[in-house]
């Protein structure tokens, strides 16, 4: 029996079913287990090794501070790469395989498809690549150093890194809506991050406040309650706006995609 295009009612028609599909691709397959093991080994395992190596050579407070620096900067770096890689094919892959065209013959909308991917990827990846490793790092600190960072400040720092990752997920989704292959999507997203490590040497510091580039280093300071040289709310608001703009562009472009 041939499929018939159905006119959807409402901008978010089909969102629930599409979100269930996205979450299922993470949690009803082995994908969640692969990511769980990967991030615990890459992030938590690395911090455990660093802490064990320093044990006996420094104080507990310094050991915890070093663990926080490693988690939020090195862990933030690896998490960023992971966020881009798991998102790069979210739209591109479905356009190339014809899945997007098939799904849109159902009573769903294009906006629902993009938003379901954003919600499914963000929620699943942040849980596996940030929240669970953060809990594991607290256990490492308690086991090795006999103390943990202040939980309120640590939670604030985790939320800051979460915003950082979500911003890059939105940017990668936007690029996926504009391009038809994974190469430019991942290349531009990672290139934007790389620019954040190069441009600070050439541009006025205030220009950086409008980007997500300062969030990961700021989170490392917040976790141990060290002062920042800039108002944190500025890059947080700027990153939130950038996330909304990128998602809006993704919705606009995908709505005009021809299948």
C-alpha positions in Angstrom: 0.0 0.0 0.0 1.4 3.4 -1.0 2.0 6.1 1.6 -0.1 9.3 1.4 1.0 12.7 2.5 -1.2 13.9 5.4 -1.7 17.5 6.3 -0.5 18.0 9.8 -2.4 20.2 12.2 -0.4 22.3 14.5 3.3 23.3 14.5 4.2 20.5 16.9 2.1 17.7 15.5 3.9 14.4 15.9 6.5 15.8 18.4 5.7 13.2 21.0 6.1 10.2 18.7 9.3 11.6 17.1 10.8 12.3 20.6 10.0 8.8 21.6 11.8 7.6 18.5 14.9 9.7 19.2 15.0 8.6 22.9 14.5 5.0 21.8 17.6 5.2 19.5 19.6 6.0 22.7 17.9 4.0 25.4 16.3 1.0 23.7 19.5 0.0 22.0 23.1 -0.6 23.2 24.0 3.0 22.4 23.4 4.2 25.9 25.8 1.5 27.2 28.5 2.4 24.7 28.3 6.0 25.7 28.2 5.2 29.4 31.3 3.1 29.3 33.1 5.5 26.9 32.6 8.6 29.0 33.3 6.9 32.3 36.6 5.6 30.9 37.6 8.8 29.1 36.7 11.3 31.7 36.3 9.6 35.1 39.1 7.1 34.4 41.5 9.9 33.5 40.7 11.9 36.6 41.1 8.8 38.8 44.5 8.2 37.4 45.5 11.8 37.9 44.2 11.8 41.5 46.0 8.5 42.3 49.3 9.8 40.9 49.0 13.0 43.0 47.9 11.3 46.2 50.6 11.8 48.8 52.3 14.6 47.0 49.7 17.3 47.7 47.0 18.3 50.1 43.4 17.1 49.8 42.1 20.5 48.9 44.6 20.9 46.1 43.9 17.4 44.8 40.2 18.2 44.6 40.8 21.5 42.9 43.0 19.8 40.3 40.3 17.1 39.7 37.8 19.9 39.1 40.2 21.6 36.6 40.6 18.4 34.7 36.9 17.5 34.7 35.6 20.8 33.6 38.3 21.8 31.1 39.6 18.5 29.7 36.3 16.8 30.3 34.5 19.7 28.7 36.7 19.4 25.7 36.0 15.7 25.1 32.3 16.3 25.8 32.2 19.0 23.2 33.7 16.8 20.6 31.2 14.1 21.6 28.3 16.4 21.4 29.3 17.5 17.8 29.9 13.9 16.6 26.6 12.5 17.9 24.7 15.4 16.3 26.5 15.8 13.0 24.4 13.1 11.3 21.1 13.8 13.0 19.6 15.7 10.1 22.2 15.0 7.4 21.8 11.3 7.8 18.1 11.3 7.6 18.1 13.5 4.5 20.6 11.3 2.7 18.9 8.0 3.6 15.4 9.3 2.7 14.2 8.7 6.2 13.2 12.3 6.6 11.0 12.3 3.5 9.3 9.1 4.7 8.7 10.4 8.2 7.2 13.6 6.8 4.5 11.5 5.0 3.1 10.8 8.4 1.1 13.4 10.4 4.2 15.1 11.6 5.7 18.5 11.0 9.2 19.5 10.1 9.5 21.7 13.2 8.6 18.7 15.3 11.3 16.6 13.7 14.0 19.2 14.4 12.9 19.9 17.9 12.6 16.2 18.8 16.2 15.7 17.7 17.3 18.7 19.7 15.5 17.4 22.8 16.4 13.8 22.4 20.1 14.3 21.7 20.5 17.0 24.4 18.8 15.1 27.2 20.5 11.7 26.4 23.9 13.0 25.7 24.0 15.3 28.8 22.9 12.5 31.0 25.5 10.0 29.7 28.3 12.4 28.9 28.1 15.0 31.7 25.7 14.2 34.6 26.8 10.6 35.2 30.5 11.3 34.9 30.0 14.3 37.2 28.6 12.0 39.9 31.4 9.5 39.3 34.0 12.3 39.8 32.4 13.2 43.1 32.9 9.6 44.2 36.5 9.6 43.0 37.2 12.8 45.0 35.5 11.3 48.1 37.4 8.0 47.8 40.8 9.4 46.9 40.9 12.7 48.8 38.3 12.1 51.5 36.3 15.2 50.5 34.3 16.7 47.7 33.8 20.2 46.3 30.9 22.2 47.6 27.9 20.5 45.9 26.0 23.7 45.2 29.0 25.3 43.4 29.7 22.0 41.7 26.1 21.7 40.4 26.3 25.3 39.1 29.5 24.4 37.2 27.9 21.3 35.7 24.9 23.4 34.6 27.3 25.9 32.9 29.0 23.1 31.0 25.6 21.7 30.1 24.7 25.1 28.5 28.0 25.0 26.7 27.3 21.5 25.2 23.6 22.4 24.3 24.8 25.5 22.4 27.1 23.3 20.3 24.4 20.7 19.7 22.1 23.5 18.4 24.9 24.9 16.2 25.6 21.4 14.8 21.9 20.8 14.1 21.7 24.1 12.3 24.7 23.2 10.1 23.0 19.8 9.4 19.9 21.6 8.1 22.1 23.7 5.7 24.5 21.0 4.5 24.0 17.6 2.9 27.2 15.8 4.2 28.7 15.3 7.6 32.1 16.8 6.8 31.2 20.5 6.7 28.9 20.1 9.6 31.5 18.7 12.0 34.3 20.7 10.5 32.6 24.1 10.9 31.3 23.2 14.4 34.7 22.1 15.6 36.3 25.0 13.8 34.2 27.4 15.7 35.4 25.8 19.0 39.0 25.9 17.7 38.6 29.6 17.0 37.8 30.1 20.6 41.3 28.8 21.5 43.1 31.0 19.0 41.2 34.3 18.8 41.7 35.3 22.4 45.3 36.1 21.5 44.2 38.6 18.9 40.9 40.2 19.8 39.8 42.3 22.8 38.6 40.2 25.7 35.2 41.8 25.7 34.4 40.2 22.3 34.7 36.8 23.9 31.9 37.5 26.2 29.4 37.0 23.4 30.5 33.4 22.8 30.3 30.1 24.6 34.1 29.9 24.6 34.5 31.1 28.2 32.0 28.7 29.8 34.1 25.6 30.3 37.1 27.5 31.9 34.6 29.5 34.0 32.9 26.3 35.2 36.3 25.0 36.5 36.6 28.2 38.6 33.0 28.1 39.8 33.4 24.5 41.0 36.0 25.5 43.5 34.6 29.0 44.1 37.4 31.0 42.6 36.8 34.5 41.4 36.3 35.2 37.6 37.8 38.1 35.7 34.5 38.7 33.9 30.7 38.7 34.7 29.6 35.1 34.1 26.0 36.0 33.3 27.1 37.7 30.0 28.5 34.7 28.2 25.7 32.6 29.7 23.0 34.9 28.3 24.9 35.2 25.0 25.2 31.4 24.7 21.5 31.0 25.4 20.7 33.5 22.7 23.1 31.8 20.3 21.4 28.5 21.0 17.9 29.9 20.3 19.2 31.6 17.1 20.9 28.5 15.8 17.8 26.4 16.6 15.6 29.0 14.9 17.8 28.9 11.8 17.7 25.1 11.7 13.9 25.2 11.8 13.8 27.9 9.1 16.1 26.0 6.8 14.7 22.6 7.3 11.2 23.9 6.7 12.4 24.9 3.2 14.2 21.7 2.4 13.1 19.8 -0.7 13.0 16.1 -0.5 
